[in-house]
Amino acid sequence: MINKRLLIKNLLAHNSENSFYDKKRQINLGEKEGKAKFLKHICALANSNPNNNSYMVIGVEDADNEIQGVDFFDDSKIQNLVNAYLKNPPLVAYENIPFPHLPHDMVVGLVTIKPNKGTTCSLRKGIWKYPAGSTFFREGSISIASEFSRGIQSDNSEVVGAIEAHSQNNVQLTLDGVFDFMGKHENLSPEYKVFKEYFVVCWSGKKKEINQEVYYSRVDIELINEQVKLFYSELDEVSINISEDLFTILEYVKLGLNDRFKYYPLEEVKILFKDNATYEIKTNMLFEPPQFEKRTLYHIYNSNIALVQKLKQNLQLTPSEEKDLYNVPATYLLCHFNGFSEALDRLEDAKEELKNFDERIYQQYKESLRILRKVKYN
């Protein structure tokens, strides 16, 4: 089993960007340009490595390889995005890898691309400035269109195999990972469970009991063997159920209006641990967007616009307006789910003002986008 943190270290230590490895400071899948560039690199890496995995590391400075980290990114539906835009798509996994020196809410993103062997990957449909049918390859550290490329330059399977072999997990790395997790989360009731005498899952969170059911907030869950963060959320409520070979996460999202909020099931994630030292993750989207009276929503929608406008003009907010501002991201999200076509544009336009006003509000903004991404990709 590959320790993904060690794999990233080995990629950074022994290789500049090349035909099987790319690094990015960050990616932006919320805009067409960012989405298009991401798909171009996936296509190029898959085509240039038909016999081996290729990788993209996200959260690293290009000039000096300094690990800066990025926000936790839930990739559960990213394969749907790849399948929608690419013909003969590779298998793509985005994993969140924690590093001890990073803040608890920051990770390094690791994208693993497994090629669809014997086929050439291309754009199924056009996106941004790349027309349908475009094919890309890697030329050194860049991804270029096939008409300007020399195609596959070499078989990288031997060197990639050696890097992966040197990134295998061992007992010391597993124990170090458990102790790191327990120490980092000592105030949030950290626990661990060993599955099939091999896999170690650690989790932590702020517990509360409602009607004899236990729920967690500020949840962090890691698969220690691979150093992969499976789940992270500062705000949402989560229930956890454990059996001999199954770890189940049920995530709820808090939505509502006028101080009347309710928890709605968002997504269920089941991690099944098998006897052959493998595991499988299955996700099931449960979310049904709540519907509200349009008259009430229009009132709140217009109030949001006015609040953000006051922020833009650096005007003083009343205590009541500050309280309402905290709910702006969630109410814009509700408006979107109820057919307000410009709600997401309004939310994006308010990003910098919300970020500068209060970090808690900006956290709500990021959580709203995370929920939207999950629902959209599904």
N, C-alpha and C positions, 0 to 999 in steps of 0.2 A: 504494500500500500504506500502511495506517494504522500509524503509530508509536503503540503503545498507551500508552507512558509519556506521550507528548505529549497524547494524547487525554484521559487522566486529568487532567493539568494543566489542560487547557482546560475540562473539565467543572467542576473545582473552582474555577477562576478566574472563570468567567463566569456561573455559574448556582448559585442555591440549589436545594435539592431541588424537583422539580416533576413534571409528568406523564410525562416521559421519562427521568428520572434520579433515582436514589435512592442514598444512601450509608449504610453500616453500620460500626460499630466492629468487629463480628465477627458471624459466623453460626455456628449449631450444628446440623449435620445429623445428629448422633448421637442426638438426642432428638426425640420426636414434636412437642413445642411448637416447637422451632427449625425442624424440617423443615416444619411446617405454615405458619409465618410466611413462610419462604422461598418456598414454593409460592404463597402468597397474593400476595406482591409480584410474582412472575413473571407470574401470571395478570393482575394489575391493570395492569402495565406493557404487557403484550401487548395487552390490550383497549383501552387508552387510546392506543395508537400502532399502528393497523392498517396504516399506510403507511410506517413508518420503524423503524429500530432504536431500542431503548431500552437503558438501561445501569444497572447497580448496581455501585458502587465499595465495596470492603470493606477495612477497615483504616485508616479515617479517622475522626478525632474529629468528632462532629456539630457541636459548638459553634464551633470555630475552623478546621476543615478541616486540622488538623495530621495529617500522614501518619505513623501509628504502625506500620503493617504487621501482617501476620498470618503464621502458619505456611504454608509451601508446601502447597497442596491439590491433589491429583491428581484431575482432574475427568473422567477418561476414561469413566466410566459415569454421569455426572450426567444425561445426556439420558434414560437408562433410568428414573431416578427421576421426571423430569418426565413422561415418557410414561405411567408407571404411574398417576400421580395426576391428570393433567389431560386433559380432553377437548378436542380441537382444539389440541394443545400447540404452542407456538412452538418454534423451534430455539434452544437455549440453549447457550452456550459459556462455560466458566469458565476464565480465563487468569490465570497468575501473572506479575505484572509487577515486575521488580526496580527498586529505586531506589538510587542510589549511597550515600545516607546511612544506609540500613538495614543491619542485620547480614546476613551472607551467607545465613542461613537464613530470613530474613524477606522478604516480598513484599507487594504490594498486589493484592488479588483484583479482577479485572474480569469482570463477568458481562454478556455481550451477549445481548439477547433479540431474535430476528428473528420477527415475528408470522406466524402462519398466515393469510395474507390472505383476507378474505371470510368469516371465521368468528369466532365468539365463544368464548373460552376459559373453561372452567369446571372445577370439581372433578369428576373421574370417580367418586371414592369419598371418603367422609368421612375426615377426619384431625383429631385433637385436637378442638377445639370447632367445627370447620367441617364442616357436613353435606355429603353428596354433592349435586351440582348447584349449589353456591355459585358465584357469579360476582362478580368484583371489578373496580373501576376506580380510577384515581388521582384524588384531589381535592387539588390542590396537592401537598403533600409527604407525604400519607398515602394508604394503600390501604384502601378501604372497600367493603363489600358493595353490590351493585348496587341493592338496594332503598332505600339511603340516598344513592345517587349520582345525579348529573345526566347520567351517561354521558360520552361523548366530548365534551370542551369545545372542542378546536381541533385542526387538522392541524399536527403538529409537524415534518413532513418537511423544510420549508425550513430551519428553525433547526438541526435535527440534521444536515442535509446540510452546512450551513456549518461547524459544529464539526468534522465529519469531514474536510472539505476542508482546514481549517487544521491538521489533525493528520497530514498526509501526510509520509512519510519522505523524507529527502534524503541526499545523499552525506555531508555533514558529520555528521548524526546517526548514520549507519551507522559511519563511522570512529571517532567518539567512543565508540560502543558497543563496538567491537572493542578499542580501547585501554583502556577501563574494565574490560572482562572480563579482558584479559591482565594488567593491573596487579593486579587483585583476586585472581587465582589464580596468581600467578607461582611459587608453591611447589608447585603441583600439575600441572605439565606442560601448560599450556594450549595448545590447538591450534585451528585454524580451517579451514574448507573453504568454497569458493564453489561453489554449484550453479547451473547454467544461466546463468552470468555475471551473476547477480542476487541470489540468496539467500546470506546469510552465516550459517553455523552455527558457534558457538564451543563447545568443551567442555573440561573439565578433570577430573582425577581422579588418585588415587594408583594407579599401575600396579603390577601383579604378573603374572608369567608362570607358568602351570601347564601342563605337557605341551605346550609351544610355543603355548599359547593365552594371549592377553592379556586380563586382567580389570581392572576399575577399581572402587575404592571412593571414598567422599566425592565422588560424581559431581555435576557441575553442567553442564547443557546449555542454551544459549540460542539462539533465532532472533533475531539482532541486528536485522534489518530491522524487525521489529515490537516489539522489546524484550520478548519473551515468554520466560519460563523454561519450557523444555519438560520438564525433568526435574531433580529434586534428591533426593539421599538421602545421609545421613551414614553409613549402615551397610551397605546391601545391596551385593552384588557385581553388576557390570554388564559385559556385553560389547558392543562397538560394532563394527558393520560398515558400510563405506562403499563405494558404487559411484558411477557417474557421476551418477545422478539419485536415489539412494536412501540414506537414513540410517536404519540399523536399530539399535534399542536392545533388548537382551534382558536382562531383570532377573531376578536370582535372589534367593531369600530363604533365610536360614540358620535352620534349625529342628532341634531334637533334644532329647535327654534325657541327663542324667548325663554331661555333657561329651562326648557322642558326637553331633556335629552333622553335618548334610549340607546342601548347597546344592540347593534345589529351583527349577526354572524357575517364575517367577511370571507374567510378562507380556511379550509381544513388541510393540514399537511400531515401525511403519514410517512414515517420512515421505517421501512421494514428491513430488519437485519436477518441475513440468511446464513445457513450452515456452511456455505462454501466461501466464507470470508468476504462476502459482497453485501451491498445494501441497495435498496431502491427507494426513491422518494416519489410519492404520488401526491398531487395537489388537486383539490376540488373547490372551485369557486362557488360560494354559497350566497353571495351578496345579491339582495333585491333592493334597489334604491327606493327609499321611502318617498311617497308622493305627498305634497302639501298643497293647501289652497293657494291658487295663483295670486290672489289679492294680497295675502300676507307676504308671499315671497317678493312681489314687486316692491312692497314697502321696505323690506329689509335690503333688497338689492340696491335700491336708490339710496338708502342710508349708508350702505357700504361705500358707494361711489362718493358720497359727500364726506365721509370720514377720511378716505384716502386722499381726497382733494385737500382737506385741511392739513394732512401730513405733508403733502407736496408744498403747501404754502407756509409751512413751519408755524402754523397757528396752534395755540394752546388748546388741548382737549380737556373736557370736563371728566371727572371720575367715572361718570356713567358712560361717556364715549370711549374712554380707555378700556372699560370692561367689554363694550361691544366690539372694539377693535380686535380683541383677543379671539373673537369668534368669526372674524372676517374670512379667513381661509376656508373654514368648514361650511359657512353659509354660501360662499361662492360655489363650492363644490356641490352643495345641495341644489342650488339654482341650475347648475349645469345638468344634473341628473333629472331636473324637472323641465328641461327644454329651453333654458335661457342660452341662446347661441353664443353670446358674447361674454359669458361669465368667466370662462377660462382665460380669455384675453385680458379681462379686467384683473384677474388674479395675478397673471404674469406681470402686468403693468405695475402692480403694487408691490412687487418683490423687494425692491431696494428700500422702499419706505418702511415696510414691515420689518426688514432685517435691521435697519438702523434704529428703529424705535425700541425694540425689545427682542432679545434672543428667544424668549419663550414663544412669542408670536411667530418668529421665523421658523421655529421647530414645528409649529402647527402648519405652517405653509408647506414645509417639506413632507410632513405626514399626509397632507391632503393630496399632494402630487403622487406620493407612493400609492395611495389608495386608487387614485385615478389610473395610474399605470397598470396596476394589477387588473382592474376591471376592463380597461381598454385592450390589453394584450389578450385577455381571455376571449 
